[in-house]
């Protein structure tokens, strides 16, 4: 997470990755992981109920902070790219009940696939 004055949280998704095995201990009954992305220090997992972002901290990375964003708290979101499927400067902005969340997407992340995941679960 960085110190963007306009956003409550700023995350960078680098590339799709396998769903981490240990995420299952965080899930509630009926919750299923859908997809995951590598972040700068750990991973972000989209489930059918929320976005979970794990942020390893410290030099060893043994301390892990976990952020949870239930889809029900997202009021509005937008996606932005240069019109190409895989774009260097793609972004997702989410306005939530707590504030604005910004996700920067690296070239390996398909913004339209991520847009579909968000739309599917926000609109349920």
C-alpha positions, 0 to 999 in steps of 0.5 A: 500500500502506498501513500496516495492522498486521494485513495484509502488504499493503493495496490498493484496487481502484477500477474495472475497466480495460483490461489494460495493454499493457506487462503482457505483458512480465511474463508467463511462457509459458502465462500469460494476463491475465484482468482488470484493475482501476485502483488508486490509483496504477496497476493490478492484473492477474489472470492465470490464474496470479497477481495482479500489482499495480503501484504507481507511486511518487514524484512523477512515478510513473516508479518502479514496484514490482511485487508478484506473488501466485501463486494457489498461495500463497493458503491461504484467502480471504474476501469481505465486503460488505453484500449488494449487488452493488455495495457501498461497503465490499466487501473481500477478505481473502487469507491466504497463505504469507507473511501476510494481504493485504487488498483494499478494493473501491470501488463500481465493482468487482463483488465476485462477479465478483472472487470467481469469478476467485479461486475459478476459479484458486485451485481449479484 
